Amino acid sequence: MNTGTKVTIGAGTIILIIGILATIMGVSGFAGMDDWAPTDDIYLEASGDESVSFIHIEKGNGTKVAVFVTSDVRCDEFTLEIQRVGPLGDDAYWMADACVDLDGRSLPSGYADDPEGWLHLGDIVLLEDGVEYSITTNHDVVLVGWNVIDGLIGGFLGALAGICGGPIFLCCGFFLLILGGLLAVTSSGPKKTKAVIEIENVDAGDASTYQK
């Protein structure tokens, strides 16, 4: 087996392994996202018709948090109020998603991307680190920091890349392995040899060389 054949087979094996790993990671990434719920990463919980005060501590959450409710809540009936309790400054505010009607249900416009059993109705924005706020809602809510949401989006993109890229690597790996196998077969066939035979001519007193 010549060097070119060995390189082709080796490259095909490596690319095939990369394709298998990428596909497995992509599938497992999607599976992990399906299991996520807002209660896994609670920033704050609040019960309906009760005011809850909290001090915003950034910890990677930035200036906004996502507001989730259970899927039985109507988008067009939900209300949220937020007030700044701390020192004077810019007020945080509630930025609701637009509501859409679907078979008599009122859902947020981005409902298709929401986790099973939950609805993301909007965000509280312009929160300041170390400032106290008070929120009041008419339904139970769970707040999640946007660092978590960004991580989920990144995980989704990574899983999508694995799902899409894995088969490409697999095809390339199989192709190189097949090509390497063909090269190995063709390069290992019978080879013609050149023999040199010396026959001594006694009568002439010299040696004549013949090639066969």
C-alpha positions in Angstrom: 0.0 0.0 0.0 1.6 3.3 -1.1 1.7 6.5 0.9 -1.2 8.2 -1.1 -3.5 5.3 -0.3 -2.7 5.3 3.4 -3.3 9.1 3.6 -6.7 8.7 1.8 -7.8 5.9 4.1 -6.6 7.8 7.2 -8.3 11.0 6.2 -11.5 9.2 5.4 -11.5 7.5 8.8 -10.9 10.7 10.7 -13.6 12.6 8.8 -16.0 9.7 9.3 -15.4 9.8 13.1 -16.0 13.6 13.1 -19.3 13.1 11.3 -20.5 10.5 13.8 -19.5 12.7 16.8 -21.1 15.8 15.2 -24.4 13.9 14.6 -24.5 12.4 18.1 -23.8 15.8 19.7 -26.5 17.5 17.5 -29.1 14.9 18.4 -28.3 15.1 22.1 -28.4 18.9 22.0 -31.9 18.9 20.7 -32.9 16.3 23.3 -31.6 18.5 26.1 -33.5 21.6 24.8 -36.8 19.7 24.8 -36.3 18.9 28.5 -35.7 22.6 29.5 -38.4 24.5 31.5 -38.3 28.0 33.0 -38.4 26.5 36.4 -35.0 25.0 35.8 -33.4 28.5 35.8 -35.6 30.8 38.0 -34.6 34.4 38.3 -37.7 35.3 40.2 -41.2 33.9 40.8 -44.3 35.9 41.5 -47.9 35.0 42.3 -50.8 36.6 40.6 -52.3 39.7 42.2 -49.4 40.0 44.7 -46.6 42.5 44.6 -43.1 41.1 44.8 -40.1 43.3 45.5 -36.6 42.3 44.3 -33.1 43.8 43.9 -31.7 43.2 40.4 -28.4 41.4 40.6 -26.8 41.1 37.2 -24.8 37.9 37.3 -24.8 37.7 33.6 -28.5 38.6 33.2 -27.8 42.0 31.7 -30.6 44.5 31.7 -33.6 42.3 30.9 -35.4 39.2 32.0 -37.9 37.0 30.2 -41.4 36.5 31.6 -43.0 33.1 31.3 -46.4 31.8 32.2 -48.1 28.4 32.0 -49.7 27.7 28.6 -53.3 28.0 29.9 -52.9 31.8 30.3 -54.4 34.0 27.6 -51.9 36.4 26.2 -54.5 39.2 25.7 -55.6 38.9 29.4 -52.1 39.1 31.0 -51.0 42.2 32.7 -47.7 43.2 34.5 -46.7 46.3 36.2 -43.2 47.2 37.4 -42.1 50.1 39.6 -38.7 51.3 40.6 -38.3 51.3 44.4 -34.7 52.3 44.6 -33.0 55.7 43.9 -34.1 57.8 41.1 -33.1 56.8 37.6 -34.5 55.3 34.4 -37.5 53.1 35.0 -37.6 49.6 33.9 -40.7 48.7 31.8 -42.7 45.7 30.6 -42.3 45.0 26.9 -45.1 42.5 25.9 -45.0 40.4 22.8 -47.8 40.9 20.3 -50.8 38.6 20.8 -52.2 36.4 18.0 -55.4 34.4 17.8 -55.2 30.7 17.1 -58.4 28.7 17.1 -59.8 30.8 19.8 -56.6 30.9 21.9 -54.7 34.1 22.5 -51.0 33.3 22.2 -47.8 35.4 22.0 -46.4 35.8 18.5 -43.4 33.7 19.2 -45.3 30.8 20.8 -43.9 28.2 18.4 -40.5 28.5 20.0 -41.7 28.3 23.6 -40.9 25.3 25.8 -43.6 22.6 26.3 -46.3 23.8 28.7 -45.0 27.4 28.9 -45.5 30.7 27.1 -42.9 33.6 26.8 -45.1 36.7 26.9 -42.4 39.3 26.8 -39.5 40.9 28.7 -38.8 43.3 31.5 -36.1 45.6 30.2 -33.8 48.4 31.4 -33.1 46.8 34.8 -30.2 48.3 36.7 -27.8 46.3 38.8 -28.4 46.9 42.5 -31.7 48.7 42.1 -34.9 47.5 43.8 -38.1 46.9 41.8 -41.6 45.8 42.6 -43.7 43.8 40.1 -47.4 43.0 40.2 -49.1 40.5 37.8 -52.5 39.0 37.4 -51.1 35.5 36.9 -48.3 33.5 38.3 -45.1 34.1 36.5 -41.5 32.8 36.3 -38.8 35.2 35.3 -35.6 33.9 33.6 -32.4 35.8 33.0 -31.6 36.4 29.3 -28.2 34.8 29.8 -30.0 31.5 30.0 -32.1 32.3 26.9 -29.0 33.2 25.0 -27.4 30.0 26.1 -30.4 28.0 24.8 -30.3 29.8 21.5 -26.6 29.0 21.2 -27.2 25.4 22.1 -30.0 25.2 19.4 -27.7 26.6 16.7 -24.9 24.2 17.8 -27.3 21.3 17.6 -28.6 22.4 14.2 -25.0 22.7 12.9 -24.3 19.2 14.2 -27.5 17.7 12.6 -26.7 19.4 9.3 -23.0 19.0 9.2 -22.7 15.5 10.6 -24.2 13.8 7.5 -21.9 15.9 5.2 -18.8 14.6 7.1 -20.2 11.1 7.0 -20.6 11.2 3.2 -17.1 12.6 2.7 -15.6 10.0 5.1 -17.3 7.1 3.3 -16.2 8.5 -0.1 -12.6 8.7 0.9 -12.6 5.2 2.5 -14.1 3.8 -0.7 -11.5 5.7 -2.8 -8.7 4.5 -0.5 -10.0 0.9 -0.9 -10.0 1.1 -4.7 -6.5 2.6 -4.6 -5.3 -0.2 -2.3 -6.7 -2.9 -4.7 -5.3 -1.4 -7.9 -1.9 -0.7 -6.4 -1.5 -4.3 -5.0 -1.8 -6.1 -8.4 0.9 -8.0 -10.2 3.9 -6.0 -11.3 6.1 -6.7 -14.3 9.8 -7.3 -13.5 12.8 -7.0 -15.7 15.3 -9.8 -15.5 18.9 -9.7 -16.8 20.3 -13.1 -17.9 24.0 -13.6 -18.8 24.8 -16.4 -21.2 28.4 -17.3 -21.8 29.2 -18.0 -25.4 32.1 -20.5 -25.2 32.8 -20.6 -28.9 33.0 -16.8 -29.3 35.0 -16.4 -26.1 32.9 -13.6 -24.8 29.7 -13.1 -22.8 26.5 -11.9 -24.4 23.9 -10.2 -22.3 20.2 -10.7 -23.0 17.3 -8.9 -21.4 14.0 -10.5 -20.9 
